[in-house]
Amino acid sequence: MRSQERFLPRHVQRFNYWEFFRPGALRSIAPLQEHIRTQFKLLLTASPSAWNEAIRPWLHKELDDVPDRQFFALEYYVENDKEWEQDKEAWKIFKQLSADKQAQIRQLSKSKWHYHSQWTWKTLLQTIARDQERFKDFCEAPPESGALKGTDQRIYITYSKQATKLLGGGSRIPKTRRKIFRDYKDGSSLLTSDGRLPSDSIFLFRWQDLSPKDRREAKAQTLHWFNHALRNLREYHCNRPPIPWTPKCAESCRRIQKKLCAL
């Protein structure tokens, strides 16, 4: 007897599904999210002296100028992390706010992160599978700079950024936001010299050690990770537990991805 299907998760889209269905035990949460959560906790609990040392230099705001620290901290979290709703501590703070401020937080989150979904399970699974196939094509024949437009460009850029992160290449931080990425203990920058927030590689090699040619080939190795995330999205759809990650399942993950392409 087939398991009952689940409803489509509200926030899952074609370009963020891997944040919700990470392969097996591999922990790929972005260092950027870790930093945002650390800052959220500091905004909530930092003593006046810690505030002056760790927060005021980048926030340019005195503690006395913040009338409601809980609302202020949660507002910062919602503004910077679309997954704030998955944080139990954030929800605890949210429930302590007045009805009016809860409404303000919900409106901020909606305007910043929520979109009316037109997806069905079939179209979402098929679209992701075909996006992965397109990225595979780009890995095999890298496009020339400026050659891609529209959806192809978004597929290539979004998947390339995630692949680079998985390979230990980190995430590029816009110049306007780099000032907030400082160690709250000594004020040193958490970024590399070229403005990237470091990440750990899920492989035995690191992005920084690879030549341009090897980097292109390494991106292709991340395809199994994407295929596996898609496979676990399908398992969720069928109300089944996620499949544990193992290098040996690459062929079966690829087979499922190709099957979903043909839905």
TABEL-V519708 format. One line per field, one symbol per residue. burial: 1 if it has 24 or more other ideal C-beta (glycine too) atoms within 12 Angstrom, else 0. Layout:
# TABEL-V519708
burial = ???
This chain:
# TABEL-V519708
burial = 00000000001111111111111101011111111111111111010000100111011000100000111111111111111110100100110010001000100110001000001010011111111111110110000000000000001101111111111111111000000111010000011000011110111000100000001001111111111111111111100001101000010011011001000
